[in-house]
Amino acid sequence: MSAASRRSPSAKDPGRRTRLPWWAPALPVVFFTVLLVLAASPAAARAASAPQALPPLLELLAGLLRAGAW
């Protein structure tokens, strides 16, 4: 005994075309353009200067250890 199979509506019409949303081809183009601009001008992609907070923290910890507050 064979089982009945159901086909989806798109399987009945193999020539049927589906349309992509407008942003589907636009997003890769935008991302590629942004990466190309960043690669072309590396000065714009430089790292931001952050304040150095680690040395004062290490000095504070060393002072606490020397004072015996630990």
C-alpha positions as CSV (number, residue, x, y, z in Angstrom):
1,M,0.0,0.0,0.0
2,S,1.5,3.3,-1.0
3,A,1.3,6.4,1.1
4,A,-0.4,9.5,-0.3
5,S,2.0,12.4,-0.7
6,R,1.1,16.0,-0.8
7,R,3.0,18.5,-2.9
8,S,3.5,22.1,-2.0
9,P,2.0,24.6,-4.4
10,S,5.4,25.7,-5.6
11,A,6.3,22.1,-6.4
12,K,3.4,21.9,-8.9
13,D,4.7,24.7,-11.0
14,P,8.5,24.3,-11.4
15,G,8.7,27.5,-13.6
16,R,7.3,29.7,-10.8
17,R,9.7,32.5,-9.7
18,T,9.9,34.0,-6.3
19,R,10.8,37.6,-5.7
20,L,13.4,38.7,-3.2
21,P,12.7,41.6,-0.9
22,W,14.4,44.9,-2.0
23,W,16.9,44.7,0.9
24,A,18.2,41.2,0.1
25,P,20.5,42.3,-2.8
26,A,21.0,45.8,-1.3
27,L,22.6,44.7,2.0
28,P,25.6,42.9,0.6
29,V,26.3,45.8,-1.7
30,V,26.2,48.3,1.2
31,F,28.4,46.1,3.4
32,F,30.9,45.5,0.5
33,T,31.1,49.3,-0.1
34,V,31.7,50.1,3.5
35,L,34.5,47.5,3.8
36,L,36.0,48.7,0.6
37,V,36.1,52.3,1.9
38,L,37.6,51.2,5.2
39,A,40.3,49.2,3.4
40,A,41.0,52.0,1.0
41,S,41.5,54.6,3.8
42,P,43.0,52.8,6.9
43,A,43.4,56.1,8.7
44,A,39.6,56.2,9.1
45,A,39.7,52.8,10.8
46,R,42.3,53.5,13.4
47,A,41.7,52.4,16.9
48,A,40.2,54.9,19.4
49,S,42.5,56.0,22.2
50,A,41.2,54.8,25.5
51,P,42.5,55.9,28.9
52,Q,44.9,53.5,30.5
53,A,43.2,52.4,33.7
54,L,45.2,49.3,34.4
55,P,48.5,50.8,35.8
56,P,46.7,52.9,38.5
57,L,44.7,49.8,39.5
58,L,47.9,47.7,39.8
59,E,49.6,50.4,41.8
60,L,46.6,50.5,44.2
61,L,46.6,46.7,44.6
62,A,50.4,46.7,45.2
63,G,50.0,49.5,47.9
64,L,47.3,47.5,49.6
65,L,49.4,44.4,49.7
66,R,52.4,46.3,51.1
67,A,50.3,47.9,53.8
68,G,49.0,44.5,54.9
69,A,45.3,45.4,54.3
70,W,44.8,42.2,52.5
